[in-house]
Amino acid sequence: MALQPDIHANQSILIYIDSEDAEADYESGDLAGESADFILDLEEPIICPENQMMLASMYSCSIPYSFYDIRNDVNDKIQFRIFNNGTGLATIFDIDFGTNLPNAPYYGVENSHGNYSTTSLSTQVNLIFTELIRPGLIAGGFANVNSTIQLLYIPTKQKYMVRLLNFPNNLIPQIQQQGAGYMDTEIGLPQDDNTIRVFAQDGTGVYFLLMPNVVDITGSTHGLFLRTNLASDSTIASDTGRSTDILAHIPITGNQGDIIHSPPQSNLHKSRVKVKAINHIHIQIRDERNRPMDFNGLHNHIVILIDFIYERKKIIPDNAFRRQKEIFQHRIQGQLDDLSRQGFKKPLTYSSRSRRVPAHEPDLVAQPHAPNVEIREIEEEEKEEEKMEDTENIEVSQTGLDSNEVDTSQLVKDTI
């Protein structure tokens, strides 16, 4: 069961965070903007009492959908190859969205990173191919001035067919992805699959290849993850199978240009904070593969909730000693019954005093704070201890013992 705040503990605290107020940018550059990875210092540290612990959760957030689906060194390259049967070598070309286009000033001001549809992605691939790849293909005798490339989207299959138009016959065009940095799911290839796929031809200078998977333009960013220095070992990520610093998952529900909202009622998980004082908060907003996001200059708003809960030591009953005591009592009673059957008449008694056995050291667990229930539990425990510490007398009935004296105390000791 998830940990829940305690109404008798300290009052909950809401921390309203605007990335614009960050004291220090933890990471910057093309891989991460200021609002994606930053540290916020608190002038008033949050102190947790000794008998309580803190629970952290994301209360709400408002994040602009200003990051790009096609990003630098994440998924901005397509590897195109021409294999030469004579030499046994392949000439490799990368359709690189990160390169400026020299002959298109309105595109060449910056790279081609951005958000695309199935149609606009095909248009941009052909533009990059025409500006950057075709001159090299013409020089090598692989293409002519009319050669183009297409990503033809087939709606009924939701797949791309890659087509090379106006190419010389008897070529062996190929496509091969190289893992990180290359488009995989966006154009319909298995993720991180470096299989060499060979184009077929129809004899008229057209080469074609149907992608094996459906197209997923947003395949590299299906959701956002809020990572902080507050999370403990209460979350596990599938990519590592280990505990992570993920505090919350933020689903992407809008379109490019919208604001991604996460309302308070959608955040139910609370993560235990292991430290007793919070004087700074490290915020990281990353994708599902723990890659930094770039919000392109826009800022985000995040609200973190800190709850307090009493921590108690879990009482683990030691039933082993009680069971041993019952076995011992039964054994002694059996010995006394044997003496009675042998003719002893003098009343025989034995006493056994319980001893304390230290319980195992328990782990700290979160329990609701209910004073009345706690007092009742303590009283019952004290009564049980008094019963175990009392001397128990067992009297054997008279069975016609003769006048011979018998050292019964020594006899009882011998039976233990």
N, C-alpha and C positions, 0 to 999 in steps of 0.2 A: 504494500500500500504506500502511496506517495506521502511524503512528509507534508504536514499541514501546519499553518501558523497557529499559535496558541494565544487565546484572548487574554490570558493572564500575564503573558510575557510583555516585553517592551513593545511600544507602538511601531507599526511598520513604517518604512521610509521609502519615498519615491525619489529617484534621482533622474531629473530631466536633463538629457544630454543633447546638445547641439554641436555637431562636429566643427562648426565655425569657431567655437569657444575652446578648441583643443589647445593645450599649452605646448605640446610637442608633437610634431609629425613623426611617427615611427618609421614610415617608409614612404618614399615619394618616387616620382618618375612615371614612365609610361606604363609600368606594371601596376601601380597603385597610386590613386590620387590622395589628397589630404583627407578626404572624408571617408576613406576606406580603411585606414589603419592609423590610429592615433592614440595618444595617452592623455587623459584628462586628470589633472591633479585636483584634489579636494582640500580646500582650506580648512574645512571642518571634518576631520576624519570620523568615520562611523566606528564606534567602539561597541563591542559585544560584551555583556556581563559574563562573569566567569561561569555562572550556572546556566547559561543559555548558549545557543548557537544560531547562526544566521543562515537563512535560505534566500537564494538569489533566483530571480526569474525575469524574463523580458515582459514588461507590462504592456507595452505597445510600441509601434514604430511607424514612421512615415519616411520612405526612401524613394528618391526619384529614379524612374526607369530611364536613366541617362547613360548607362553603361552600354557598351557595344556587344553584339553577339559574335561578330568576327573581330578577334582581338589579337594583338601582337604576341607572337611566340606561343599562342594557345591553339589557334586554328586558322591561320591566315595564309597557308600555302597549299598548292596542289602540284604534285610532281608529275610531269609529262615526259615521256621517254620515246626515243626513236631507236630501235634496235637494227644494227647492221649485220646481216648474215655473213657478209664477206669477212669482216674484221672480228665478229663475235662480241662487239662492244656496243653499248647503248649510250647515245648522247642524251644527257639529262637536262631538263629545263624545269625551273620552278616558277609557276604562276604565283607571284608573291604580292599579296595585298599590302604589304608593308613598304613597298617601293613607290616612290613618286613617279608619276607618268610625265615624261619630258615634253611630249607633244600635245598635251591637253592641260593648258594652264589652270583651268577651273577645277580640274582634278589634281593637278600636280602641286598645288599649294601644300597639301598634306597627303598622307597615305590614304589607302582605300579602306581602312578599318571603319566599320559601321554596322548598321542594322539593315538586313536585306530580306526581301521576299524571294520566293522560288524563281520569279521572273527577273527581278532586278539583280539577283546573284548571277544568273546566267549572262546578263548584259555586261556586268562588270568583269566577269571572267574573260569574255570575248574581247573587251576593251584592253585589258592587261595583256592578253595574248597578242593582240594586234600590235600594241606599242612596244612590248618588251621581248616577246618570244619569236614572232614571225621573222624579224630581220635575221636572227641567227639561223633559223630554219632555211631561209632562202639562201644564205651564204653557204650552207652545207649541202645544198641541193635537195633538201627534204620538202620544200614547199615553194609556192609561188606567191605573187602579190595578192592573189584572191583567196588564199587559204585562210580559213577561220575555224573557230571552235565553238561548239554550242553545248549548253546543258539543257536539253529538251525535256521539259517536265511533262510526264504522262499522268494526268489526273486520276484515271481509273486504277492505276497501280500505285500512285503516290511516289513514283520513282523518277530519277533522272536517267535519261539516255545521253551519254556523252558522244557527240558526233564531231568528226573532223571532215571539213568540206574542202573540195578542190585540192586534194593532196595527190602527189604522184603515186601511181600504182606500185605494187610489190614492196611496199614499206611494211614494217612491223611496229606500229605504234603501241605503246604500253602506258599503263598508269600504275604507280606504286606509291603508297603513303609510307611515311617514315616515323609514325608515332607522334610524339609531342611536337606541336607547332604546325601540324598538317590537318586539313579538313578531313574528318572521317564521317561522323554521323551526319554532318551538314549536307553532304552530297550522296549519302547512302552507302558508305563503306563500313565494314565492321571496325569498331574502335581499336586503335593500336594494331591494326592488321597490315603487315608489310608485304602481303602477297602480290606478286607481279601479275597483273591482269592484262591480257592481250586483246586488242581490238579486232573485230571481224571487218571484212570489206565486201562491198557489193559490186566491185569491178568498174565503178564509174568515178572513182576518186573519193568515195565516201567511206569513212571508217566509223564504226559505231560500237558502243559497249553499254549494255544495260547494267546499272548498278544493282547489287544484290539486295540491298536494304532500302526501306522507304526513306524519304528525305526528312530531315529534322533540322531546320535552320537554327533553332535555339538549342541544339543538342548539347552544347558545352556549358549551358547555364540554365538548368531547369529550376533551380531554387537558390536562395541565398542563405548563408549560415552566419549567425552572430557568434563570434568567438570572443571570450573575455578571459581575464585573469581571475575571475570569480568562480568559474565552474570547477567542480571537483571530479570525482570518479563516478558520476552518476549518468554519464552519457558515453556511448560506444559508437564508433563509426565503422561502416562496413569495409572501407578501403584498407584499414589497418587491423580491424578486429580488436582494438584496444580502447582504453579510456581516452577521451579527448577533452578539449577546452570549449566545446560547443555548448552554448547556453540556450540557443533557440534556432529553429528553422523558420525561414520567412518565405512562404510560397509566392511565386510570381503570378499574380492574378490579372494584371493589366497588360496593356500594349506599350510599345515604345513611346516615350514621352509622357506616360501616366505617372501617378504617384502610387507606389506600392504601400498599402496600409495593412497593418496587422492589429486588429482590435484586441482589447484586454481580455475578453472572454475566451479567446482562442488559445491562450497560454496557460496551461494547467500544470506543467511540470515545474517543480522547484528543486534547485540544485543546492546541496549543502556547501557552504563556504567554510573551508577548513581553518582560515585565519581568524583571529580575534579582533582585527582592526583593518579597516579599508581606508587608505589614504590616497590611492590613485586607482583609476580604472583604465585598463588597456582594451580598446575596442578594435576588433577586426571583422570586416564584412568580406566574406569569401564565397566562392562557388563550391559545388559539391566535391571538387577535387582539391580543395584547400588552396586555390589560386586567388591572388588579390584581385579586387574589382577596381575599376577606374570610373568614377562618376563624372568625369570631365568637368570639374570645377563646381559642381552643385553639392550642396550639403544635405545631410540627413538628420533626422530627429529620432532619438531612441529614449524610451523611458524604462528604467530598470527598477524593479521592486525588491526591497530587502525586508524580509519577514524575520521575526524572532520566535524561537521555540525553546522551551525548557529541555535540558538534557538530563536524563536520569540513568542510573546504573540499573541494568536489568538484573532482577533477582533470580538466580538459577537454583531451584531447590535441590538439595543433595539427598535424594531418596536412597542412595546406596547405604548410608549409615543406618537409616531407619530399618531397612530390610535386614541388615546384619544383626541389629539389636533383636528383631523378632525371631530370627533363627537361633540366636544365643538363648533367648528366654525359653523357646520351645525345647532346646536341648537340655537345659538345666531342669526344666519341669519334668522331662522324661526321666532324668536321673533320680530326682526326688521320688517320683512314682515307683521306680524300681526299688528304692530303699524301703518305701512303705510296704511293698509287697514282700520284702524279705523279713518283715516283722518288727521294724523299728517303730516304737510308740511315741518317743519324744517328739514334740512338734519341731519341724525343721523349717527354717526360713532362709531365704537368700536375698541379697540386695544387689542391684546393679545401678550404677550411676552413669548417666549419659555423659559423653564428652563432646566438645565442640569440634566439628571438622570444618576447616575453612573452605568456603565455597570457591569455585573457580572464578578467577578474575574475569568479569564480563566485559563485553564491548559496550561502548556508549551507544544508546539508541534513543530515538526521539519518542517520548510518550506524552500524551495530553496531560496537562496539569490540572488535576482534580483533587483539591485539598481533602474533601470528605472521604473520598475513596482511598486516598493515601493513608489517612489516619486509621481507617478501618483495617487496612491491610497490615499496618504496623501492630495494632492491638492483637490481631489474630496470630501474627508471627510470635509475639511475646508470650501469648498463652500456650502456643505449641512448644516453645522453648521451656516454659515452666513445667509442662507435663513431662518432657523428656528428661529434665534435670531432677524431678522428684524421685525419691527412693521408693521402689516398688517392693512390696512385701507379699510373698506368696506363702501361705501357711498350709502345711500338710496335715490332714486329719489324723486323729489317733487311730492306730491300727494294732494296739496290743503290744507296745514295746516293753521288753523286760527291764530289770533294774540295772543292766550293764550300761556304764557310761560310754558314750561315743563322741569323739571329737568331730562334730558335724561340720564346723566351719572349714576344717582341713579337708574333710571329705568333699565338700562343694568345690573347693579350690582345685582338687585333683581332677574334677570332671570338666573343668574349663579348658 
